């Protein structure tokens, strides 16, 4: 039974918190929580704990925040003394060294927010939405030396709604993943799970997001731009330029309309911009550089964009 297992939990972001909570609620022994060091946050740049650290302290769990792990002999000795049956890794943000991979008898078990081998990498939720997927899911897998290439243990599919953003989808995936991790540990303890190698020929990548990923390319179709806007929330978002200043696009909707790429049109109080393949996007909410967010109607009244003006 998993109740007899000794675990080390490695995680950092909010996405990892439900898994930590579910393990504790299942009365599985989490002997140590490993998370990244406190980082400066907010306007005052005061040091703040990771979401995992904050929750671990509330749960009265021991926490370690090593700056590095690969050649950290003190950390290695601490884990060896625990003799973990498994090391659980959820968004920790560090490459797991070979000595950690070899330590627990059940391996290092990772929760990944995609249906591997699709969307390997740092931003699977964002890229699944940005590329217009109608479904994604979560995978538990044994970590190996590659990038999300280890053998699959269990998977669970989750639909992507047409209005989902990365911010709305991530909590659902985190909740499903937490349940799946407990189910995985149950199965490993009972010997009923048989790991399956990934089909590497079907792999796709979900690389870490860059600021430039949010820049709108109006040669893309309206649907492609809309999907990227949904996927790249809250960062890097979707942005372009208007009258040589930054313009963030906060909400939009594809339209059946043909306009020149990047060209603006104002119709019945709606702000419309042309996109690729004879499609168009209604801009519902925008934020000019240095200003507050505005509904399209308020932007039209305040800035008086002229038909034929361009974005980008």
Secondary structure, 3 states (H helix, E strand, C coil): CHHHCEEEEEECCHHHHHHHHHHHHCCCEEEEEECCCCEEECCCCEEECCHHHHHHHHCCCCEECCCCCCCCHHHHHHHHHHCCCEEEEECCCCCCCHHHHHHCCCCEEEEECCCCCCCECCCHHHHHHHCCCCEEEEEEEECCCCCCCCCEEEEEEEECCCCCCHHHHHHHHHHHHHHHHHHHHHHHHHCCCCCECCCHHHCCECCCCCHHHHECCCCCCHHHHHHHHHHCCCCCCCEEEECCEEEEEEEEEEECCCCCECEEEEECCEEEEEECCCEEEEEEEEEECCCCEEEHHHHHHHHCCCCCCECC
